[in-house]
Each structure stands twice: as structure tokens, then as C-alpha cells.
Amino acid sequence: MSAPDVTVVIPTHQREEEVVKAVKSALAQEGVSVECVVLDDTREGTARAGLEALNDDRVRYLVRDVPSGGRPAVVRNEGAALARGRYLHFLDDDDMLAEGALEFAVGELERNPSRGVAIGWVVPFGDDPFWLDNKRSYFERAAKVARATPSSLWTVVHVLFRGTLFVNSACLIRREYFQPLGGFDPTIPVYEDVDFWMRAIRRYGHVYLDRPVLLYSTGKPSLMHNLGHEVKLVRESNAMIHAKYRRDHGAFEYHLLQACARLLPFEILRHLPFGG
């Protein structure tokens, strides 16, 4: 059997109905061949019945021996090690891929062989009007900013000093680049996905997909990212991410980019020669 174009890695934890919808959205992608690697992070294997009912040999379902305790980096790294696809996509178990998302993302990276990551629009959905409006405004602004410049380094600057422009499930990466990056960092308490994708963009460059690629759930809180009372963890994680950047790229670059981000308005900053 030939290798699929894309491996979609889906960690799941006690979301029996949602994960089936997530898997179906991946299997429904047209124009590319897809496999789904679903890693159940519960001892009981709560998603087994729903996924086996799909009866699709493109789905590989595994129950992890020891639950991660809410560390998605560990689970995603295990899934990536099992992948056979040329590209990797990490889909959260309560989100869904938009129609045509993977075909478009793969196509853009095929047309841009010097770039390693593709990122696209996020369209939120959910039943809570407050959170839906909140996330819709956030992602509309993020799309506007991301669309305004093709610079990968500028994107990194914005993530470091002005806020992230993407979520984990809206990104695609060439599989051969995953291991050289060291995968997701399990030592970072939260925002480990922001750290990974920022490092990937900084090292391999990205293309921005000016179309919806992800339907993003604004529903019940995630075990892995229930941050309402975890301000300490957020601050600790941000400190670790910034320390890693200074270590990897030097204090001079870090502070130069920090000064630019703080002192210059967006319309000037996005035209600076930050490279691809």
C-alpha cells in the first residue's frame, strides 16, 4: 500500500461523539489520500466503539498504555512517530477540518517547496453566544494580520510579542521536518502547540492559506487547556517559550525583534526586511 499524502493525528480524551465527527471530517477530505491515527488518552478506551463503527481501514485507533494526564505534547509526538503520510496534521478531538482544507494546504506547499508549514483561517462554532462572538472576533483579526504579510519571521515576531495568529489544528507540516524540530515540547505546561508551530515557522518558513481550513469548537473546556484559573501555568509557559527563543537565536535577535514589535506600528513593522 502506498503512503498517504497526509496523516491526521488526533489525541482524544472522553469525547466519544466529538472525536467521531473530527475523524469523519478528515476522512471526507477530497483530492488527497488520508490516514487517521487516533490515540485514546484514557485507560478505558472510551472512543473505541464509535470509531470501530466507522469500519474504515484508514483509521488506526490505539489506546495509550498510560494516560498522559493532560499533556497533549506527549500524545501528539507518539502519533507523529506512527505516521506514514508525507504531511502531518494534528487535529484536536473537538474540532473539524473544513471542506477541501487538506487538498488546498498540500497544494500550496507543493507549489512552495522551500516552505515547510501551511496555516489557514479558523472558523469558530459553538452554542455559547458570548464565546462564539469572542472567538470569531479574535480569529477574524488574526486572519487579517496574517494575510497582510508573507514574512515568516514577522509571523514569529507577532506570536512572541503581540499574540498568536493560529491554533494547532489549523496548521500542516512536512513530516520530514517534525523530528528535526524535536516535536512538541512536553515540558511546557500549556501553549506547547504555539511553541512548536512558532519554531517550525522560524526554521522552515510558511505559506498562509487565505481560506477557511478549520472549524474550531468553542464548547466545553478542554482537559488539556482549561486555563481559566491557570494564570501561573500560562506565565510559566510563556517564560519558557521566550527563553528557548533567546537560547536558539541569540539575545541580540530576540531583543531587536522585541523592540521593533513594541515601538513600531503594524503598518511599518510588516514592511521591515525580516525575510521570508
C-alpha positions as CSV (number, residue, x, y, z in Angstrom):
1,M,0.0,0.0,0.0
2,S,1.4,3.4,-1.0
3,A,2.0,6.0,1.7
4,P,-0.9,8.5,2.2
5,D,-0.5,12.2,1.4
6,V,-1.5,13.3,5.0
7,T,-1.5,11.6,8.4
8,V,-4.1,13.3,10.7
9,V,-3.1,12.7,14.3
10,I,-6.0,13.0,16.8
11,P,-5.4,12.7,20.5
12,T,-8.7,12.1,22.3
13,H,-9.9,12.1,25.9
14,Q,-13.5,11.3,26.9
15,R,-15.0,13.0,23.8
16,E,-16.7,9.9,22.3
17,E,-19.1,11.8,20.0
18,E,-16.8,14.7,19.1
19,V,-13.9,12.6,18.0
20,V,-16.0,10.6,15.6
21,K,-17.0,13.9,13.9
22,A,-13.4,15.0,13.8
23,V,-12.3,11.7,12.2
24,K,-15.2,11.9,9.7
25,S,-14.1,15.5,8.7
26,A,-10.6,14.1,7.9
27,L,-11.8,11.1,6.0
28,A,-14.1,13.3,3.9
29,Q,-11.2,15.3,2.6
30,E,-11.1,15.0,-1.2
31,G,-8.1,15.4,-3.6
32,V,-5.6,13.9,-1.1
33,S,-5.2,10.5,0.5
34,V,-5.6,10.5,4.2
35,E,-5.0,8.2,7.2
36,C,-6.1,9.0,10.8
37,V,-4.1,8.0,13.8
38,V,-6.3,8.3,16.9
39,L,-4.7,8.0,20.3
40,D,-7.1,7.5,23.1
41,D,-5.7,9.0,26.3
42,T,-8.0,7.1,28.6
43,R,-7.4,3.7,30.2
44,E,-10.9,2.6,29.3
45,G,-10.6,3.4,25.6
46,T,-13.8,5.4,25.6
47,A,-13.7,6.2,21.9
48,R,-13.4,2.6,20.7
49,A,-17.0,1.8,19.9
50,G,-17.7,4.9,17.9
51,L,-14.5,4.7,15.8
52,E,-14.8,0.9,15.2
53,A,-18.3,1.6,14.0
54,L,-16.9,3.7,11.2
55,N,-15.4,0.5,9.7
56,D,-12.8,2.4,7.8
57,D,-9.3,0.9,7.3
58,R,-7.9,4.4,7.0
59,V,-8.4,4.8,10.8
60,R,-5.8,3.4,13.2
61,Y,-7.1,3.5,16.8
62,L,-4.8,3.0,19.7
63,V,-5.4,3.1,23.5
64,R,-2.4,4.5,25.2
65,D,-0.9,2.3,28.0
66,V,-0.5,5.1,30.5
67,P,-2.7,8.3,30.2
68,S,-0.7,11.5,29.8
69,G,-2.6,13.4,32.4
70,G,-3.4,16.2,30.1
71,R,-0.1,16.5,28.3
72,P,-1.0,16.7,24.6
73,A,2.6,17.1,23.5
74,V,3.3,13.5,24.6
75,V,0.3,12.1,22.7
76,R,1.0,14.1,19.5
77,N,4.6,13.0,19.5
78,E,3.6,9.4,19.7
79,G,1.1,9.8,16.9
80,A,3.7,11.5,14.7
81,A,6.1,8.5,15.2
82,L,3.4,6.2,13.8
83,A,2.6,8.4,10.8
84,R,3.2,7.3,7.2
85,G,2.0,10.4,5.4
86,R,4.2,12.9,3.6
87,Y,2.5,15.6,5.6
88,L,1.3,15.8,9.2
89,H,-1.8,17.4,10.6
90,F,-2.7,17.5,14.3
91,L,-6.4,17.7,14.8
92,D,-7.9,18.3,18.2
93,D,-10.7,15.9,19.0
94,D,-13.5,18.6,19.2
95,D,-12.5,20.4,16.0
96,M,-13.3,19.6,12.4
97,L,-11.4,20.1,9.1
98,A,-13.2,22.4,6.7
99,E,-14.1,21.0,3.3
100,G,-11.1,20.9,1.0
101,A,-8.7,22.1,3.6
102,L,-6.0,19.4,3.2
103,E,-6.0,19.4,-0.6
104,F,-5.5,23.2,-0.6
105,A,-2.8,23.1,2.1
106,V,-0.9,20.3,0.4
107,G,-1.2,22.0,-3.0
108,E,0.2,25.3,-1.6
109,L,3.2,23.5,-0.1
110,E,3.8,21.5,-3.3
111,R,3.9,24.9,-5.1
112,N,6.3,26.3,-2.5
113,P,8.9,23.6,-1.9
114,S,11.1,26.0,0.2
115,R,8.3,26.3,2.8
116,G,7.6,23.7,5.5
117,V,4.3,24.8,7.1
118,A,0.9,25.9,5.9
119,I,-1.6,27.8,8.1
120,G,-5.2,28.9,7.3
121,W,-8.3,30.5,8.5
122,V,-10.1,29.4,11.6
123,V,-13.9,29.5,11.8
124,P,-15.3,29.0,15.3
125,F,-18.6,27.3,16.1
126,G,-20.5,26.6,19.3
127,D,-23.7,27.2,21.3
128,D,-22.5,29.9,23.7
129,P,-23.1,33.3,22.0
130,F,-20.5,35.1,24.2
131,W,-17.6,32.8,23.5
132,L,-18.6,32.4,19.8
133,D,-18.5,36.2,19.3
134,N,-15.3,36.4,21.3
135,K,-13.5,33.8,19.2
136,R,-15.0,35.0,15.9
137,S,-13.6,38.5,16.5
138,Y,-10.2,37.1,17.6
139,F,-9.8,34.8,14.5
140,E,-11.1,37.5,12.1
141,R,-8.4,39.8,13.4
142,A,-5.7,37.1,13.3
143,A,-6.6,36.3,9.7
144,K,-6.4,40.0,8.7
145,V,-2.9,40.3,10.3
146,A,-1.7,37.0,8.8
147,R,-3.0,37.9,5.4
148,A,-1.2,41.2,5.4
149,T,2.3,39.9,5.2
150,P,4.0,36.8,3.8
151,S,7.0,37.1,6.1
152,S,7.6,34.1,8.3
153,L,9.8,36.0,10.7
154,W,7.2,38.7,11.1
155,T,4.7,36.0,12.0
156,V,7.2,34.7,14.7
157,V,7.6,38.3,16.0
158,H,3.8,38.7,16.3
159,V,3.4,35.3,18.1
160,L,6.2,36.2,20.5
161,F,5.3,39.7,21.4
162,R,1.8,40.5,20.2
163,G,-0.2,37.2,20.4
164,T,-0.6,34.1,18.4
165,L,-2.2,34.1,14.9
166,F,-3.2,30.4,14.7
167,V,-4.3,27.3,16.6
168,N,-2.8,23.9,16.4
169,S,-5.4,22.3,14.2
170,A,-5.1,25.0,11.5
171,C,-1.6,24.0,10.6
172,L,0.1,21.4,8.3
173,I,3.8,20.5,8.2
174,R,6.0,18.3,6.1
175,R,6.6,15.1,8.0
176,E,10.4,15.0,7.5
177,Y,10.6,18.3,9.4
178,F,8.9,17.1,12.6
179,Q,11.7,15.1,14.2
180,P,14.5,17.7,13.5
181,L,12.3,20.2,15.5
182,G,12.2,17.7,18.4
183,G,8.4,17.5,18.1
184,F,6.1,19.2,20.7
185,D,7.9,20.1,23.9
186,P,6.2,18.1,26.8
187,T,8.0,20.3,29.4
188,I,5.9,23.3,28.6
189,P,2.7,23.2,30.7
190,V,0.4,24.9,28.2
191,Y,0.8,26.6,24.8
192,E,3.1,23.8,23.7
193,D,1.4,23.9,20.3
194,V,2.2,27.6,19.9
195,D,5.8,26.9,20.8
196,F,6.1,24.1,18.2
197,W,4.5,25.9,15.3
198,M,6.4,29.1,16.0
199,R,9.7,27.1,15.9
200,A,8.6,25.3,12.8
201,I,7.8,28.6,11.0
202,R,11.0,30.2,12.2
203,R,13.1,27.3,10.9
204,Y,11.3,26.2,7.7
205,G,9.0,29.1,6.7
206,H,5.3,29.0,6.0
207,V,2.6,29.8,3.5
208,Y,-0.7,31.4,4.5
209,L,-3.8,29.9,3.2
210,D,-6.3,32.6,2.6
211,R,-9.4,30.4,3.1
212,P,-11.1,28.5,6.0
213,V,-9.3,25.3,6.9
214,L,-10.7,24.6,10.4
215,L,-14.0,24.6,12.2
216,Y,-12.9,25.4,15.8
217,S,-15.0,24.4,18.8
218,T,-15.9,27.0,21.4
219,G,-17.7,24.5,23.5
220,K,-16.9,22.8,26.8
221,P,-13.4,23.4,28.3
222,S,-10.6,21.0,27.3
223,L,-8.8,18.9,29.9
224,M,-5.6,20.0,28.3
225,H,-6.3,23.7,28.0
226,N,-8.7,24.6,30.8
227,L,-6.8,27.8,31.6
228,G,-9.4,29.9,33.4
229,H,-7.6,29.5,36.8
230,E,-4.2,28.6,35.5
231,V,-2.6,32.0,35.1
232,K,0.6,30.7,36.8
233,L,0.9,28.0,34.2
234,V,0.4,30.5,31.3
235,R,3.1,32.8,32.6
236,E,5.5,29.9,33.2
237,S,4.9,28.6,29.7
238,N,5.4,32.0,28.1
239,A,8.6,32.4,30.0
240,M,9.9,29.0,28.8
241,I,9.0,29.8,25.2
242,H,10.8,33.1,25.3
243,A,13.8,31.6,27.0
244,K,14.0,28.9,24.3
245,Y,14.0,31.6,21.6
246,R,16.8,33.5,23.2
247,R,18.8,30.3,23.5
248,D,18.3,29.2,20.0
249,H,18.6,32.5,18.1
250,G,20.6,34.7,20.5
251,A,19.7,37.5,22.8
252,F,20.6,40.2,20.2
253,E,18.0,39.0,17.7
254,Y,15.4,38.5,20.5
255,H,15.7,42.0,21.9
256,L,15.9,43.6,18.5
257,L,12.6,41.9,17.4
258,Q,11.1,42.8,20.8
259,A,12.0,46.4,20.4
260,C,10.6,46.5,16.9
261,A,7.4,44.9,18.0
262,R,6.8,47.2,20.9
263,L,7.9,50.5,19.3
264,L,6.6,50.3,15.7
265,P,3.0,50.2,14.4
266,F,1.9,47.2,12.4
267,E,1.9,49.1,9.1
268,I,5.6,49.9,9.4
269,L,6.7,46.7,11.1
270,R,5.2,44.4,8.4
271,H,7.3,46.1,5.7
272,L,10.7,45.6,7.5
273,P,13.1,43.3,5.8
274,F,12.5,40.3,8.2
275,G,12.9,37.8,5.4
276,G,10.6,35.1,4.1
